[in-house]
């Protein structure tokens, strides 16, 4: 006889099948385990993201971003091993436990983790999975363990509006409007200058090819002269944080851009002389701010094009030092537009969305 092996989760198994029983396996998940080589619907070499895999497997429940979710098959069962109704979502899950969202309720708590003392410029990176939408959770850097917001220096928040924001001196702010979704992994990169008490925040959603700027030269909340602590403020179900790492170095004066964002940069001005161009808010309702930090001063041209390449607005101006300007586009249809800046051989472009016809 042949034994069907479906909807099983194999974790750290050196030998799943020994050949003594003929099997017909499929719809399984194998992680650090040897499984069938030709199972068309099984999941291979992906961490199932169990709730507590590091404590003797005391909790086999799936977390929100587990690849085992909705990857099983209907075997005729109406409940899982814990009595949860099947399916509880778009499909049947692999493993003994069907995923169920944990309500984000209860008091807030602070989780502190120490890292090596940083007194200069450094980069902090980490991954976050929000386990709820429109909830309110915070990650931050501080000097020592903290239990209140006022002791935090660099703060990134998943706020109840469903958007990411970072602390900027006296309030939360964001260079670009950025929505988050439950169960999705977001990679954060913070470039921090402790003596200047300034920091940049970048985020990259899993599957995206480039980062998005959230905060540019934002001011600390706490007046810290050194940073040595990473803190998560949330109820236990709201944020899953992993892969935290700190490395010395970085610069808050230049922004990492995808290659397509900078059209022309003279070779002699590469590195520290790369142009910086920021437009915000983005999306916009017709009025936005432009900030330029080119290495040179002089006459600049600002050109706005629609999706067909038609020029809809042109501005000539003179840049002295860091350049900022509030721009209104007038009466144009909603959609995506390009903002292009030219100056003495430099040419940089950003895409902006206008949300409504004006």
C-alpha positions as CSV (number, residue, x, y, z in Angstrom):
1,X,0.0,0.0,0.0
2,X,1.0,3.6,-0.5
3,X,0.7,6.2,2.3
4,X,-0.3,9.7,1.4
5,X,1.8,12.4,3.2
6,X,0.1,15.8,2.9
7,X,0.1,19.1,4.9
8,X,3.1,18.2,7.0
9,X,5.8,20.5,8.2
10,X,9.3,19.0,8.5
11,X,11.8,21.1,10.4
12,X,15.5,20.0,11.0
13,X,14.9,16.4,9.9
14,X,17.9,14.6,8.5
15,X,15.8,11.8,7.0
16,X,12.1,12.2,6.4
17,X,11.5,9.0,4.4
18,X,13.6,5.9,5.0
19,X,12.2,3.8,2.1
20,X,10.5,1.2,4.3
21,X,7.0,2.5,3.4
22,X,5.9,3.6,-0.1
23,X,4.7,7.1,0.1
24,X,3.0,9.6,-2.1
25,X,3.9,13.0,-0.5
26,X,2.8,16.6,-1.6
27,X,1.7,19.9,-0.1
28,X,4.4,19.7,2.6
29,X,7.0,22.2,3.8
30,X,10.7,21.1,4.2
31,X,13.2,23.3,6.1
32,X,16.6,21.9,6.8
33,X,15.0,18.5,5.9
34,X,15.3,16.0,3.1
35,X,12.0,15.7,1.3
36,X,10.6,14.4,-2.0
37,X,12.4,15.8,-5.0
38,X,9.4,16.1,-7.3
39,X,6.5,17.2,-5.0
40,X,4.8,19.8,-7.3
41,X,3.0,21.8,-4.5
42,X,5.4,21.5,-1.6
43,X,7.5,24.3,-0.1
44,X,11.3,23.8,0.1
45,X,14.1,25.6,2.0
46,X,11.9,28.3,3.5
47,X,11.8,28.9,7.2
48,X,8.2,28.2,8.4
49,X,8.5,31.1,10.9
50,X,7.0,29.3,13.8
51,X,6.0,31.3,16.9
52,X,8.8,29.9,19.1
53,X,11.2,27.7,17.3
54,X,14.1,28.6,19.5
55,X,12.7,27.3,22.8
56,X,12.4,23.5,22.2
57,X,9.6,24.0,19.7
58,X,7.2,24.8,22.5
59,X,5.0,26.7,20.1
60,X,4.3,25.3,16.6
61,X,1.8,28.0,15.7
62,X,2.5,29.9,12.5
63,X,3.2,33.6,12.5
64,X,1.6,36.1,10.1
65,X,4.3,35.9,7.4
66,X,4.8,32.1,7.4
67,X,5.2,30.5,3.9
68,X,3.1,27.6,5.2
69,X,0.0,29.7,5.2
70,X,-2.6,28.8,2.6
71,X,-0.3,26.3,1.0
72,X,-2.0,23.1,2.1
73,X,-4.8,21.0,0.7
74,X,-8.3,20.1,1.9
75,X,-8.1,16.7,3.6
76,X,-11.6,16.7,4.8
77,X,-10.9,17.9,8.4
78,X,-13.0,20.7,9.8
79,X,-10.7,21.7,12.7
80,X,-6.9,21.6,13.4
81,X,-5.3,19.9,16.4
82,X,-6.2,22.9,18.6
83,X,-9.9,23.0,17.5
84,X,-9.5,26.0,15.2
85,X,-11.9,25.9,12.2
86,X,-10.5,24.9,8.8
87,X,-9.8,26.8,6.7
88,X,-9.3,30.0,8.6
89,X,-8.3,32.2,5.7
90,X,-7.9,32.0,1.9
91,X,-6.8,28.3,2.1
92,X,-5.6,25.4,4.3
93,X,-2.3,25.8,6.1
94,X,0.6,23.3,6.2
95,X,1.2,22.0,9.7
96,X,-0.8,20.9,12.8
97,X,-2.0,24.4,13.6
98,X,-4.1,26.7,11.3
99,X,-2.9,30.3,11.5
100,X,-5.1,32.6,13.5
101,X,-4.4,36.4,13.9
102,X,-3.7,37.4,17.5
103,X,-5.7,40.4,18.6
104,X,-3.5,43.3,19.4
105,X,-4.8,44.1,22.8
106,X,-3.4,44.7,26.3
107,X,-0.9,47.1,27.8
108,X,2.1,48.4,25.9
109,X,5.5,47.1,26.8
110,X,9.2,48.0,26.1
111,X,11.7,45.4,24.9
112,X,15.3,46.6,25.2
113,X,18.4,45.1,23.5
114,X,22.0,46.4,24.1
115,X,24.5,46.9,21.3
116,X,28.1,48.3,21.2
117,X,28.3,52.0,22.2
118,X,28.2,54.3,19.2
119,X,29.5,57.9,19.5
120,X,30.1,58.8,15.9
121,X,28.3,58.0,12.6
122,X,26.9,54.5,12.3
123,X,24.3,52.4,10.4
124,X,21.6,50.3,12.1
125,X,19.6,47.8,10.1
126,X,16.8,45.4,11.0
127,X,13.6,43.7,9.7
128,X,10.1,44.2,11.0
129,X,6.9,42.3,10.3
130,X,3.8,44.2,11.6
131,X,1.2,41.6,12.7
132,X,-1.7,44.0,12.4
133,X,-3.0,46.9,10.3
134,X,-3.4,50.4,11.6
135,X,-2.1,49.4,15.0
136,X,0.7,51.5,16.5
137,X,4.1,50.0,17.3
138,X,7.5,51.7,17.6
139,X,11.2,50.8,17.1
140,X,13.9,53.2,18.4
141,X,17.5,53.7,19.3
142,X,18.5,55.1,22.7
143,X,21.2,55.6,25.3
144,X,20.5,52.8,27.8
145,X,17.3,50.9,28.5
146,X,14.2,53.0,28.3
147,X,10.5,52.8,29.3
148,X,9.1,56.1,27.8
149,X,9.2,57.9,24.5
150,X,11.1,60.9,25.8
151,X,14.2,58.8,26.4
152,X,14.3,57.6,22.8
153,X,16.6,59.3,20.3
154,X,15.8,57.9,16.8
155,X,12.2,56.7,16.4
156,X,10.3,54.9,13.7
157,X,6.6,54.3,14.2
158,X,3.9,52.2,12.6
159,X,1.2,54.6,13.4
160,X,-2.6,53.9,13.6
161,X,-3.2,55.7,10.3
162,X,-1.5,52.8,8.5
163,X,1.5,54.9,7.6
164,X,5.2,54.8,8.6
165,X,6.7,57.9,10.2
166,X,9.9,59.0,12.0
167,X,10.6,61.5,14.8
168,X,11.9,64.8,13.6
169,X,13.0,67.0,16.5
170,X,9.5,67.9,17.8
171,X,7.0,65.7,16.0
172,X,6.6,62.7,13.7
173,X,7.1,63.3,10.0
174,X,7.8,61.5,6.8
175,X,9.5,62.6,3.6
176,X,7.4,60.2,1.5
177,X,4.0,58.8,2.4
178,X,4.5,55.1,3.0
179,X,1.7,52.6,3.9
180,X,2.4,49.3,5.7
181,X,0.4,46.0,5.6
182,X,0.2,43.2,8.1
183,X,2.3,40.1,7.5
184,X,4.8,41.9,5.2
185,X,8.5,42.1,6.1
186,X,10.1,45.6,5.9
187,X,13.8,46.2,6.1
188,X,14.9,49.4,7.8
189,X,18.2,51.2,7.5
190,X,19.0,54.1,9.8
191,X,22.1,56.2,9.2
192,X,22.8,58.1,12.4
193,X,25.2,60.9,13.2
194,X,25.4,61.1,17.0
195,X,27.4,64.3,17.4
196,X,25.0,66.2,15.0
197,X,22.0,64.4,16.6
198,X,20.6,63.7,13.1
199,X,19.6,60.6,11.3
200,X,18.1,59.3,8.0
201,X,15.6,56.5,7.8
202,X,15.1,54.2,4.7
203,X,12.7,51.3,4.3
204,X,12.5,48.5,1.7
205,X,9.5,46.2,1.5
206,X,10.2,42.5,0.9
207,X,10.1,42.1,-2.9
208,X,10.9,45.7,-3.8
209,X,14.1,46.5,-5.7
210,X,14.9,49.8,-4.0
211,X,14.6,51.7,-0.7
212,X,12.2,54.5,0.1
213,X,13.3,57.5,2.1
214,X,11.2,58.1,5.2
215,X,13.4,60.6,7.2
216,X,16.2,62.9,6.0
217,X,18.4,64.6,8.6
218,X,15.7,64.3,11.2
219,X,16.5,65.5,14.7
220,X,16.8,63.3,17.8
221,X,14.1,63.3,20.4
222,X,16.3,62.6,23.4
223,X,19.5,64.7,23.7
224,X,21.9,61.7,23.6
225,X,25.7,61.8,23.3
226,X,25.9,58.1,22.7
227,X,23.6,55.3,21.6
228,X,23.8,51.7,22.7
229,X,20.2,50.3,22.9
230,X,17.6,49.1,20.5
231,X,14.0,49.3,21.8
232,X,10.7,48.0,20.6
233,X,7.6,49.5,22.1
234,X,4.4,47.5,21.3
235,X,2.0,44.9,22.6
236,X,3.4,41.4,22.2
237,X,1.5,40.7,19.0
238,X,2.1,43.8,17.0
239,X,5.7,43.8,15.7
240,X,8.1,40.9,15.0
241,X,11.7,42.3,14.8
242,X,14.7,40.3,13.6
243,X,18.2,40.6,12.1
244,X,19.2,43.7,14.0
245,X,22.8,44.8,13.1
246,X,25.0,47.9,13.7
247,X,28.0,48.9,11.7
248,X,30.2,52.0,12.0
249,X,30.1,54.5,9.2
250,X,27.6,55.9,6.8
251,X,26.6,59.5,5.9
252,X,23.5,61.4,6.6
253,X,24.4,64.1,4.0
254,X,23.9,61.9,0.9
255,X,21.0,59.7,0.1
256,X,21.3,56.2,-1.5
257,X,19.3,56.3,-4.7
258,X,18.4,53.6,-7.2
259,X,20.6,53.9,-10.4
260,X,17.6,55.1,-12.5
261,X,17.0,58.1,-10.2
262,X,20.2,60.0,-11.2
263,X,20.3,60.4,-15.0
264,X,23.7,62.1,-15.4
265,X,26.5,62.6,-12.8
266,X,29.9,63.8,-14.0
267,X,32.6,61.2,-13.2
268,X,34.7,63.8,-11.4
269,X,31.9,64.5,-9.0
270,X,31.0,60.9,-8.0
271,X,31.0,59.9,-4.4
272,X,30.7,62.8,-2.0
273,X,29.6,65.2,-4.8
274,X,26.5,63.1,-5.9
275,X,23.4,65.3,-6.1
276,X,20.6,65.0,-3.6
277,X,17.1,65.8,-4.6
278,X,14.0,65.4,-2.4
279,X,10.4,66.0,-3.2
280,X,7.7,65.9,-0.5
281,X,4.9,65.2,0.2
282,X,4.6,62.4,-2.3
283,X,1.8,61.7,-3.2
284,X,0.7,65.3,-3.4
285,X,-2.5,67.2,-3.9
286,X,-0.8,69.7,-6.3
287,X,1.7,71.5,-4.1
288,X,5.0,70.0,-3.1
289,X,8.4,71.0,-1.7
290,X,11.7,70.5,-3.5
291,X,15.0,70.3,-1.7
292,X,18.4,70.3,-3.5
293,X,21.8,69.7,-2.1
294,X,24.2,69.8,-5.1
295,X,27.9,70.5,-4.5
296,X,27.8,73.6,-6.7
297,X,25.8,76.8,-6.7
298,X,24.4,78.6,-9.8
299,X,21.4,78.7,-12.1
300,X,19.1,75.7,-12.1
301,X,16.2,74.6,-14.3
302,X,13.2,72.7,-12.9
303,X,11.0,70.9,-15.4
304,X,7.8,68.9,-14.7
305,X,6.6,66.4,-17.4
306,X,3.4,64.4,-17.6
307,X,3.3,60.6,-18.5
308,X,3.4,61.3,-22.2
309,X,6.6,63.5,-21.9
310,X,4.7,66.8,-22.3
311,X,6.2,69.7,-20.4
312,X,3.6,71.1,-18.0
313,X,5.7,73.5,-15.9
314,X,9.1,75.1,-16.1
315,X,11.0,77.1,-13.5
316,X,14.3,79.0,-13.7
317,X,16.0,79.9,-10.5
318,X,19.4,80.4,-8.8
319,X,20.7,78.0,-6.1
320,X,22.8,79.3,-3.2
321,X,23.6,76.6,-0.6
322,X,20.9,74.1,0.2
323,X,18.0,75.0,-2.1
324,X,14.3,74.7,-1.0
325,X,11.2,75.8,-2.9
326,X,7.5,75.2,-2.6
327,X,6.0,74.4,-6.0
328,X,2.4,74.5,-7.2
329,X,1.6,72.7,-10.5
330,X,-1.7,74.5,-11.2
331,X,-4.5,72.8,-13.1
332,X,-3.4,69.4,-14.3
333,X,-5.0,65.9,-14.3
334,X,-4.2,63.4,-11.5
335,X,-1.5,60.8,-12.3
336,X,2.3,60.3,-12.3
337,X,4.6,63.1,-13.3
338,X,8.4,63.5,-13.5
339,X,10.2,66.4,-11.8
340,X,13.6,67.0,-13.5
341,X,16.3,69.3,-12.3
342,X,19.3,70.4,-14.4
343,X,22.3,72.4,-13.3
344,X,25.9,72.7,-14.7
345,X,26.0,69.2,-16.2
346,X,23.9,67.6,-13.4
347,X,20.6,66.1,-14.2
348,X,18.4,64.4,-11.6
349,X,14.8,63.2,-11.8
350,X,12.1,62.0,-9.4
351,X,8.6,60.7,-10.0
352,X,5.7,62.2,-8.1
353,X,2.0,61.3,-8.0
354,X,-0.7,64.0,-7.9
355,X,-3.8,62.5,-6.3
356,X,-6.5,64.6,-7.9
357,X,-7.2,66.7,-10.9
358,X,-6.8,70.4,-10.1
